[in-house]
Structures are given as structure tokens and as C-alpha cells.
Amino acid sequence: MKTIQLSIVILLLISTLLLPNTSAKDYTLWHLPKEAKARIGKGWTSGNIAFSPDDSLLAVPSAIGTWIYDVQTGKAVNLLTGHIDVVSSLAFSPDGKVIATSGSYDDKTVRLWDVTTGTHKMTLTGHTGRVNSVAFSLDGQTLASTGGYKDYTVRLWDVETGTHKITLFGHVGGVESVVFSPDGKILATGGGFDDKTIQMWDVEAGTHKMSLIGHTSLINGVAFSPDGQTLASAGGWIDTTIRLWNVATGELKATLTGHTQGVHSIAFSPNGKVLVSGSSDTICFWDITSNTYITTLAEGAGSVVFSSDGSQLASSSGDGVILWDAVSLQQRLTISGHLSSVSTIAFSPDSRTLASGSWDRKVRLWNIATGNNSTILIGHISGIASVNFSPDGQTLASAGSWDDPTVRLWDTTTGTHKTTLIGHRSTVTDVAFSPDGKTLASVSRDRKVCLWDVATGYHQATLTWNNTSGMSSLVFSPDGHILGVGDRSGIRLWDITDRPYQTRWTAHTPVESFAYSPDGQTLAGGKRDGTIILWDVISGEEKGTLTGPVDYAVGSVAFSNDSCTLASTGWHKDTTIRLWDVATASHKLTLTGHTERVTNLTFGPDGKTLASASRDGTILLWEYPLAQPTAGAPVLPRRKTAMLQNYPNPFNPETWIPYQLAEPAEVTIRIYTANGILIRTLAVGHRPAGSYLYRHDAIYWDGKNEIGEPVASGVYFYTLSAGNFMATRKMLIRK
């Protein structure tokens, strides 16, 4: 008997461990795409939130699916996935057994789910554009859905069978919101930008009753008072008003003003005495008896909703959900993990922490092992464009955008702000530490690159050149001697080993993004036409072109630690990540899983992880390596022995001559006048195969002849001899 009891206990323990909601970490593993090993962030909240009828659950639509939370604990208990795009709205059936969700943009469907099991019941199709909102009738037998962007219809569906019952026509633009009256006899719908009207419909007859006109922009929300006598409507965008209408006559009863931004949602308290409104600026409470303002919560909201007993209020913003005590207006619980669009990410040198920047103006530090957000860095007054760790991991640099073109340095151990670097006049699009951690480079749309002393915050230098495109990205060479800057006018490599800083190499091919391989041999530049060019760093010659199946611009590129793989992202509607074999310039694998564009890529320093950040508000961690090089693909030629252009050129009085060797060789440089007279021989000696590019290893000429006399201004020729190789180039001394 004891054996049987022990077995039951063990089985119960095992089954408990297998449940999806047993720990805070588990949600990071739910419904992962193939090859992904974890998810950080739950996606930005994307529509109206809703309590279940018994107030035990809260449903939150997001960019990656619908999250179901336990109201008492705030823990996620399920994630409903199936829409191929952002979930735009949701609604519980009156009996709480079914939840309806709608898809946006490319999805165009309505899906019904079993609340208890989380299983998909059926998909309702028929809308030809984004589905903006859904609502159940009081008896739960009918579901209403509204179309947006070229689908200006309202559709009614039979919930039991999923069949389409009727389509209501009348709006002349997208329909943003929908609600049934408490008795189920009237349907109210709010129009979008091109419509600006509220339409009232007789549900049983399927006919139009009246139009309510007065809003000057889209109507984000409509709500009936519990007694059904008043309809409230929320003006969006430039219309910051809330309007109250007499349902019987259609007359405007009152206009509530006070919000400074468009109102996203509205909700009546169950007793009908209070109306709450959510906007990006604040949450406001209104006395409906006197139509007056009561109070404000200093929190913005995309959606607000009362629990059915009126004791709780839930509000959502792009990066989380708050449960409030509806009487004391104190926060009872915060549901975290939802992120605004993630714009940039960076691994710490030990691969244990991931930093993310978002358009919500926050920088977050994540524990890779648990998926928990350990620290939030707050200080920027605009979105975060770039983040990067110092080589020792003790400092994080973050770059601001738009109204905050600053660079901030943070102590990663304490989370405290160290210093603010001020000098740019526009969005700082990228920041990078030199390999020794002493210098920070920042690049901005003001067409400047600034170099900063990390220890003191002192501005060391500014790099500029004649360009009109602004700048996009930058990176240091592995040895720190070269700083590469890429933009839509091309790529420039700056030698920063000595002042004045000189341009070492230029490719005039416009790029949207670029990366330097860790071995220092290859540059990758992503172009607007969707192709990626690979360049040989030494010679500047093109090594290959990577071409994908779409013509969207390349948004981000990153090399693996071994320099063998290049990862790239697209732009616009391309939500994929592509992996390429660098040696063969061939496609290896395509990763799918994000629901919106991937904004940033980075490989972990340990070489085992690829991280991708997306506008969907998540970061996916992928196993690496994932695929072998494509069999039979053409192999690019190996590095050649080459002599490169001297720098600076013209020069006075000294110059450096870079070169590369495919194999060990005796190296000699001979310098001739324009009429062929030998004036100097530089016997370099035996050198192993490799690249000799920078001032510390390139061939140096002091501008003097064999007897130590400075040579005159003019054109000279230099010839490199290395084994069987010989090449000649021209240079100019200008005094």
C-alpha cells in the first residue's frame, strides 16, 4: 500500500513539473519556433485586455499571441498562438468558456479558443483586411468582428458553427471598435481615420439605425453604460475627447475633455456611475452622473477594463499590465515581461547577460539563464538606438535618438549612471567600444563620428567627410587599429592609430548595415536592394554577393565568432533571419519565428547562441551552429598576395605601404622617380603569411633617399617584391 502511495506522489510530482505554469522561467520556452532555445519578452501588448466573466483570468493580446494570466498571482497560465501576425483584439464569451481573438495585417482571421484547455476550436475567415475588433453578444451566440484597411465591413458570425450570418455595410473607412448593447439588440461600431462616425445597428433585423457624428478623428473605443441608455465613445489621435450619446435619440449628451493625447479605450464601472479612460498620457476617471472629472492615475494606458464585480481595474501599456484596486486606486499587481519594440541588443563578454534597448526609452539587462529582467536603466528621454558592452563587461554604453542625441555610460554591476556624452545633434545610430575598452566611438545622423575617452568622458576627436546621407553603423577592427563606418554613401575604414586620422579604404557602394568579421579579413555590407556584398578588407575587392529571395533592404548583419557564418535580417515585412556560409557565399538556413521585422542580431561571445531582437517585443535565442555549408557550392579563391595603396597619399614627409602575403616570403620595396631612377630600397626581410595593414606592421618610408636626403615633391613609383610576386603602384609627395 505504501508503495502505491509513493508511486502516486511521484507521478503527481512529475505531472506538476510538466505543467506550463510551474515557474516564472517556463513561459520563455512556450511555443518556440524551430531551432530557438528560449524567448525573452512576451511581445508588446497590442489591443484590448479582458477579464474572464468570473474575474479569475485576464487575457492580454500581444505581438506574438494571446497571454492568459491568473488574476490573483499575475502568473502566465497559457499562451495561445496561431495567428500569423499581431493579435489586434480579443473577447471572452459570456459563459467564459470561449475566447475570440482577431489577427491584424496579413492574418485577417478570427479564431475561437477553448479557455480551459487552450486549444484552437475554429477559424473564421472572410475579412479581406486587418480585423480590428471583436465582441460577443449577451447570449454568446453571435460574434461581431470589424474590418480595417480596405475592409470597411462589420460581420456577424454564429459562434456554435462558425458560419457567417450577415455583413453590415455603412462605414466608408476601417472600423476600429465594436460593442453590443446590454440587451443584445443594438450593435455600435466606431469608424477609423477615413470615417470618423459611429454607426448604430439593429442586430435582429441586420439593418442600420442611425449615425452619430462629431468626432474629428478615429473612434478607438465604444462602450454602453450598464443600463444601455448611454453610449460612450473615445476619440483617437488628434481627437482627445470622450463623447456621451443618448442611445434612444442619438443626441450628444456631453463631451469630456482633459486628455492631451488620443484616447485609446474606455470602460464603464459595473454600477454605471464611473467611466474610466486610458490614453498615452494618463488614466482618467469621470463621474457619469454629473459628467465631471474625478481623478487621474499618473500612468498611460492602451487599454482599461473593470472586473465584473467592480473591485479591480486592469490597464495595459506597450510594456506591461497593471492591476489596480478600483476603490483605493493603488497598484495591486504588475504583470511584467511585455516589451515595446526592441531596437537593439548586445551580449556581455561572459555571455551571461543580454542588454536590450527599446523605443520605450529603457535599457534592460537580462539574465540569460533565467530570462529574468535583472536591471532597468532609465535616463534617456527618447528611444534607445544602440547598446554595447565594454570588453571587460563593467560598462554599458547606450545611444539615444530623436530628442535625446546623447550617449550614456552605465555601471553594469550597480545599474547606476556614470556619465553622459554630449556632442551629437541627431539620433546616435550606433556605439562601439575599441577592443582595449579605452575608446568609445559613436555615429550619428548628424554625419559625424565622435571618439570618446571612456575613463574620463573626454571628447577626443570627430571624424567627418563630405556626405549627405547620414550614417548608420560602425565597428572596430579586431585589433582596434581601424574604425569602419557604413552608411548610404558607402563604407570607410579609418586608421586611428595616429593623428591626423586617415581614411584607409573606401567602398562607394551604399549600405544599410555592415559588419567586420572577427578574423579581420572580411567586411559585409547589406544593401537596400536586399543583397549583401562581401569585401576583402586588405585589397578592397569584392569577394562575393549574397542574394536572398526578397528585395527588402538588409536591416542588420552579424558575423559568427569563427567568421564562417553571416546572419542577416530584412526590412519591412520580412520577419526572417538568414544564415550564410561566408567561404562559399551561399545560403545555409532561414530562421522564422518573429511576427514583426527583426531589428538587430548578435552572436554570443561563447559562440553558442545567436540572439535576435524584433519589433514584436521579443528577443529569441537560437542554437548555434545550426547548419552545415551548402554542399557543392562554389568555393571562393583564397587570399592573394597583394600590395595596396600607400597612406596617406599625397603625403609629406612620411607614408606607410600596406600589403598581404598568401605564403611566407622575402619582402623588398624599391622606390623610383617618375623617370625610373631607383632612389631607395627597403629590405623588409622574411615575413610569414598574413596581413600587414597598419602603421605598426606596414612598410614605412620617411620620404628620404639612400643617403638620407629628403626627396623633392612629385610623382614616385614603388615596387613590392615577395617571392615570385611583383607589383608597382604610384604615389605623390606634396610639399
N, C-alpha and C positions, 0 to 999 in steps of 0.2 A: 504493500500500500504506500509506504514511504517512497519507494522507487517511482511509482506512478505520479505521486505528488511532485517529486523533484523534477521529473520529466516535463510536467505541465508548467512548472515555474520556468524551466529553461526555455521551453517553447514560447512562453509569454514574453520572456526577456528578449529572445531573438526577434520575435514579431515586432516588439516595441522598437528595437534598434533599426528595423527596416522601414518604419513609418517615415513619411516625408517630412514631418514637422518635429522630429525629436531633438533637434539642436538648432541654434542660430545659424550655424555654418551650412546646414544641409541645403538651404534654398539656393546656394551658389552652384549646386550640382543638378538642379531640376531642369529637365528638358533641354539639355545641352546639345548643340549641333555636333555632328560627327567631327572627330579629331580634337574638339575642345575638351579641356580638363576642368575648367572652373569658370564661373562668371562672377564679376564684381559689379555691383549695382543692379537695381531692379528695373531700370528704364524709367524715363520721365513719365509722370502722371499725365494722361492725355485726354481726359474727359471727365464726365460727372461721376462722382463716387456715390455709393448707395448702401444703406443699412439693409440687412435682411429684415423681413416683416417682424421676426421675433427679437430683433436687435442683437443677436448673438454673433453675426458676421458682418464684416464690412468689405465690400467689393471695390477694387481700385483698378481702373483701366490704365494700361501703360503702353509704352512703345514696343514692348516685347510680348505682351499677353495680359491676362486679367489676373490680378493677385487677390486671393481671398484671405482675410485676416480674422483671427479671433479677437473680438472686441474687448474682452476682459484682459487679455495678455498682450495684445498687439503683435503676436507672432503669426507669421505666414503659415497657413494650413494647406494651401493649394495654389497652383499656377496653371491657368487654362491657356493653352497655346493651340494655335491652328490658323488664325488669321495670318495672311502673308504680309500684312502691313500694320501700322499703328491701330490700336483699338480706340475708336473715337467716342463710344458711349456704351452704357450698359443699363440694365434694369432687372430687378427681381420680380418674379411673378407674385401676385398677392398671397399665394399659399407658401411662398418661399422655396418651392421645390425646383424651380427652373430659373436660370439666369439667361438673359438675352444680351449678346454683345454685337457691336457693329464694327465693320472694318472700313478703313479710310483709303484714299488714293487708289492704289491698284487692286485693292481687295474687293470692295463693292458688295460684300455679302453681310448677312445677318446670321449669327449662329446661336443655337439654343443648347444649353448645357444642363446636365443633372447636377444640382448643387451638392447633394450628398456624396456622390461618387466622383464628381469632377469629369465625368465622361461626356463626350460630344453626342448630342441627340440628333440634330439635323442642321442643315444649312439652307437658308432661304436666299434664293437668287432671283434677280430681276432688275435691280437697280443698275443703271449704266454709268454711275459715278460714285464718288465717296458717299458713304452712308453717315449722316451727321448725328442722328439721334434716334433712340428707340424708347417706347413706352408701352406698358401693359394696360389693358382696360381693367376696370374694377373687378369683373368676374374672372379675369385671367384667360378668357377665351380668345381674345383678339390682341394682336401686337401691331402697333403702328411704327413705321420707320420713315425717315425723311431723307431725301437725296440732296446732294450738293455738287457743285461744279458740273454744269451741263445736264444734271438730272434734277429737275425742279419739281419732282413729284412727292406725294405722300402716299404710302402704300399700307394697306391693311392686310393682315395675314391671319389665318386660322392656326392657333397655337397647337392644337392637337394633331393636325395633319400636316401642317407646314404649307398648305396651299394658299395661293394668292387670292384674296377676296375682292378687292377693289383698289383702283388707283384714283387719287384725288388730284385734279389739276386746278391751278389757280395762281400759284406763285410764279413770278417772272424771273426768279433767280433761285439760287440754292436755298434750301430750307434748313435753318440752323437748329431749331428746337421744336419739341412736341410734348403735349401733355393731355391726358384725359381728364374731364371733369369728375368730381367725386361720385356722381351718379352714373357715369359712363356714357351719358347721352351726347356730350359735346366734346369735340376734339379741337384744341387750339394749337396753331403752328406759327412759329416766328421765322420771318424771312431773313435772307443774308444781305450782303452789300448791295446787290443789284435790285433788291426787292423792298426791304425796309418796312414791310407791312406784317400785321398779324391777321391770320385768317381763321375764322371760326367755322366748324363743320358739324352738320347733323350726322352722327355716327350711324344710326339705324338706316336713314334714308340714303346716306352717302352723298349728301348734297351740301353746297356751300350756304352758310347762313349770313355772314357779314364780314366786312374788312375793318380793321382798326388801324388808323393812320395817324402818325405823329412822330415816330422815331426818325432820326436823321441818319442812322446807320443800321448795321445789322442788329438783330434781336437774338442775343446769346441764350436767353432763358425765358420760359413762360411757366407760371405756376398758378393754380387755382387755390383760393382760400378753402379751408375745410368745409365751409358751408356752401361753396360753389357759387357765391354771389359776386365775388371779386376775382379778376384776373390780374396778376402782376406780370410785368414784362421788363426785361433787363436790356438796356441799350449798350452796345459794344463799340469798341474802337473810339471814334470821336464823339459818340453819343454816350455821355456818362450818367444818364438819368435812369430812374426807375419809374415806371408809369403804372397807375392803378386804374382799372377799367370796370365799368358796370357790365356784368356778363349779360344781363337781360336786354339792355338798351345799346350797349356798345359805346356809351359815353365815357369820356375821360373823367375820372373822379379826382385824381391828384397826381402831381409829379414830384417825386422825391429827388432832391439834389444834394450833393455833398461829396461824392466821389470825384477824384481828379483824373481818373483813368476809366476806360470802358469797364462795365460791369460784366463779369464772367458768368455769374449764376445767382439765383435767388431761391429762397425756401421759406414757407410759412411754418411757424410753430404749430404743433398739433391742435392747440386751442384757438388758433387763428388770430391771436392778439399781437403777435410779433412777426415781422418779416426780417430775415437776415439776408444780406447781400455781400457777395465776395468779389473783390477786384484786386488788381495787382498792387494797389496802394494800401487798402485796408479791408477789414471785415466790419460792416456797419449793421446796427440793429435799429429797427424802426417800429414805432407804436402805430399799429394799423387803425386803432380807434380814433386817434387824433391826427394820424398821418404826419407824425413828427419824429425827429431823430432822437434816439435814446442814448446810444454809446457806440464806441468804436474799439475794436481789438487791433493792436498795432502789428498785425500780420496780414500779408496779402494772401489771396486765395484764388485758385482757379475754379474750385467747386466747393459749395457748402451744402450741408444736409442735416436735418434734425433726425434723431432717433424717433421711433413711433410713439414712445412714451414721453417725449419732450425733455428727457433728463440730460441728453447728450447732444453735442453738436460736433460734426466732423468737418474739417476743412482740409483741402489739399492745395499744394503748390507744385511746381515742377519737380521739386526735390524732396517731397515728403508729405506725410499726413499727420494732422494733429487732432486728437480727441479732446474736447473741452467739456467741462461741467457747465451745462446750459444755464444754471442758476447763478453760480459764483463767477462764471466766465474764467475759471482757472484751467490751465492745461492739466489734463488728467494723464495723457499718454501721448508719446510721439512715436510714430512709425517711420523709421529711417531706412535708408538704402536706395531710395529713388533719387536719381540724379538728373540734373539738366543735361543738355547735350555736352558730352565730354569732348573737349577740343584738343587735349594734349596729354601725353603720358610719358613717364620716364622711370626706369628701374634704378634702384640704389645699387652701388657697386657690388654689394654682397647678395643681390638678388632676393633679399628678404622683404623689401618694401617697394611698393609702387606708388609713385606720386601722380596725381591726376589734376588737371585744371579744367574748369568748366566755365560756361557762359553765365553761371550764377555768381561769379566773382570770387569763388572759393577754390582753394587748393587743398586737396585731401591726401593724406598718407594712409595707405592700405597695407595691412599685414597679409602677405601673400599666402601664408599657411592657413589662416582662418577666414580670410575675406572680410575681416572687420576693419572699419574705418577708425584708425587709432588717433589721428590728429587732424584738425581742420585749421588751416591757416587763413586768417581773414585780415584784409587790409586794402586790397585792390578795390577800386571804385568802378571798375568795368570788367568785362570778361577776361579770362586768362587765355593768352595766345600760345604760351610755351612754358615748359618747366624742364629743369635739368639738375642733376645731382653733381656736386663736385667729386673729383676722383676718390677722395677719402670718405665720401658719404656724409660728412658732417654739415655741409651747407647745401641748401636748395635755392636755386635761382628761379624766379617766376616773372613772366613778362606780361604786362597789361596791354590793353587795346583801347581803341577809340578815345574816350575822355581820360584815360589813365595810361599815358605812354611811358610808364616807369618800369624799372626793373627792381625787384625786391629780393634781398638775400635773407634766408631764414636759417636758424639753428635747428637742425632736424632732430636733435636729442630732446630739446626743451620745447620746440614748437614756437620759439619766440622770434620776433622780427629783429634782424641785425642792422640792416641799413637799406636805404632806398637810393638807387642810382638814377639821377635825373639828367637828361640831356637830349633825349629824343623828343620829337614834336608830333609823332603819329604812332599808330599801333606798332608795337615791338613784336615782330612776327616770329623771331627765333632767338634763343640764347644758347651759348655753348661754352663750357669750361675748357681751357687748354689742358693737355694731358698731365702737366705738373700741378694743376689746380691754382696757379698763381694769377692767371689772367682769365677774365670773362669777356666774351665777345657778344654783342647784341646787334641785331639788324632790324631795321625799321622801314616802314613805308615812307618815311621822310628821305629815303635814298641815302642813308648813312649807316656805316658800321662803326660802332664805338667799342673801344678796348678799355677795360677797367682793371685796376689792381684790386684783387679780391680781398686782400687783407685790410686795405685802407679805404676802399671805395673810390679811390682817386681815378679820375678820367685820364687815361694815358695817351690816347690818340683817337683820331677819327679818320676813317677811310672813305673817300668819296671818288666818284668818277662821273663822267658825262653820261647820264642815263635818264630816261623819262618814265620807266616802268615801275619804279618802286622795287622793293626787294622781298624775297620770300624766305629763304633758308640759308643756313651757314653751318660749317663743320670744320673742325681742326683735323689736319693730317695726324696719323698715329704718333709721329714723333714731335708734333707740336710746332714744327717749323713753318708750315703752310696753313693759311686760313682760306677756305673755299667759300665763296658767296655765289648763290644762284638766284636768278630772277628771270623775268620775261625778256630781258635783253641778252641773257647768256650766263655763262659761268666764268668766274675769275678766281684764280689762285694767287693769293698774296704771300710773298715771302716776308715773314715778320720777325726774322732772326736779327735784323739790324735796321736802324733807321737811316735814311728815309725808307719806309716800306715800299716795296716794288711789286708790280704785277708780274708774276712768274709765267702765267699761262692763261690763255683766254679761249673760250669756245663761244662763238656768237649764236649758237642755237638756243632759242628761248626755252626756258624750262619752268615748270610749275613747282617742282621739288627736286632735290638731289641728295645724294649720299656719297660718302667716301668709304671705300672698303677698308676693313681693319688691317689688311696687309699692306695698305698704302699703294696698291697698284692700279685700282680701277675707280673711276667715277661713274655714277649712274644718274642720269637726268631724265625726269618724267616730263613729257611734253603735253601740250593742250590737246593734241590730236589723238592721245591715248597710247602713243608709242613711248618706249624708253630707250635712250641711247646709252651705250657703254663706251667710255673713253679710256684709253691708256693714259695714266697720269703722266708718265715720263714724256712720251712723244706727242701727246695730244691727239693721236689718231683714233678714229672710231674703231672699236673692237667688234661691235655687233649692235643689232636693233631688236628689241623685244616688242612684239606686236600682239595685242590681245584681240578678242572678238568684238569689242565695243570701241566707239570713238570718243568716249568721255575723257576729259582731261585726267592725267595721273595726279592724284592728290597727295600721296606720300610714298616714299621708297625707303627701304632699310636693308642693310646687309646683315647676314648671319655672322656670328663670331669668327667662323672659319673662312669667311669671304666667298664661300661656294654657292650660297643661295641669296637671291634678292627677293624681297617681299614688296608688293606694290598694292596700292588701293586706287579705286576710281573716283569719279566725281558724280554729282547729280544723283541719278537713280541707280548707279552701280554700287551695290552693297557688298560686293565680293572682295576677297583678298586673293591675289595670285602669287604663286611661288615660282621662281625662275631659276634654272641652272645657269650660273654665270659663265662657266667654261664653254658651254655649248650654245649659249644664248637661246635656250629652248624652255618651253613651258613645262613645269613639273606637276602642279596641282592647283586647284581652285578651292578655296575655303568659303563656305557660306554659313550664315547663321545670324548676322546682324540684320535688323529690319530697316535701318537707315544707313546713310553713307558713312563709311569708315574714315575718320578724320586723322588718325595717327597710328603709326606702327613702331614697335621697338622690340628687339631681341634682348632677352635677359643676359646679363654678363656670364651666367653659368652655362649658357649655350643650350639650355634645355627647354626654354619657353619662348614663344612669340606672343606678345600682347598686342591687342588691337582695341582702339578706342573709337566710339561711334557717336553719332548724333542721336542714336536711340537711347542714350543714357546708360550704356553698359560698357564694360571692359571685358573682353573674352581672353582667356589664357589658353593657348594652343600648345599641344605637344610638339616638340621639335627634337630631332628631324622627323619629317612626315613622309617624304617620298624620295625615291632614287632618281637620278638623272634619266631623262628620256633615252631609251635605247636607240642606237642608230643615228642620233642627232649629229650634225657636223661639228667637228672639234675646231675651235679657233686656233690660229697659229700661236705658238708660244712667244714669249717676249723676245724681241730682236735687240741686237747691239745697235746703239744709235747715239749720235751726237746731237745735242739740242742747241737752241739759240742761246747765246750768252746773255747775261743780265747784270746790271742794267744795260740797255743798248738804245740809243747812244750812251756813252759813259765818259767820265772824267774824274779821277785818272785811272780807276781800277774797275775790274769786271770779273765775273765768275762764269765758267763754262761747264754746264751740266752734261752728263752722259749716262748711259746704261750699258751693261755688259751681259750678254746671254751666257757667256762662259768666261773663265779666268783668262787674263791676257796681260801682256806688257803694254802700257798706255803711254803715248807720247803726243804732245801738242806742238805743232810748228806754226809760227805766225809770220805772215808775209805782207809786204807792202802791196799796193794796188798794181804795181808793175812787176810783181813776182819775186822781189828780193827777200830772202829769208832774214829776219831780224831777231828772232828769239825762238829757242827750243826749250820746252818744258818737259823734262823727263819725269813722268809721274811714277813709273815703275810698275811692278806686278800688282794687279788688283784682282780680287775674286769676283765672280759673277754677282751682279746686283745693280742697284740704282744709286747714282751719285748726283744728287739734285741740289743740295742746299749748300750754304756758304761754308759749312764745316767740312764738307766732303767733295764738293765740286772743285774743278781746277781753277786756281786763282792766277790772274795776271795783273801785275801792278802798273801796266802801261809803259814799261821801260824796255829798252833793247838789251842785247847781251852784255854791254859794258856799263849798264846802269843809267843810261841817259833817257829822260822822258821822250817819247816819240811825238811827232807833230800830229796836229789834227788831220783827219781824213779817213778814207776807207781802208780797211785791212782785212785780210783773209786768214782764217785759222783752220788747220787740218788736223783731224784726230786719226791716229794710227793705233789699232788694237788688234793684234794678231793679223789675220787676213783682211780685217775691216779697215776701210779708209773713207773719210767723208770730209767735205770742206764747206764752210759757211762764211758769210760776210758779217763784219761788224764795223761800227763807226765810233771814232773818238772825236768828241766835240769840245773844244776849249774856248 
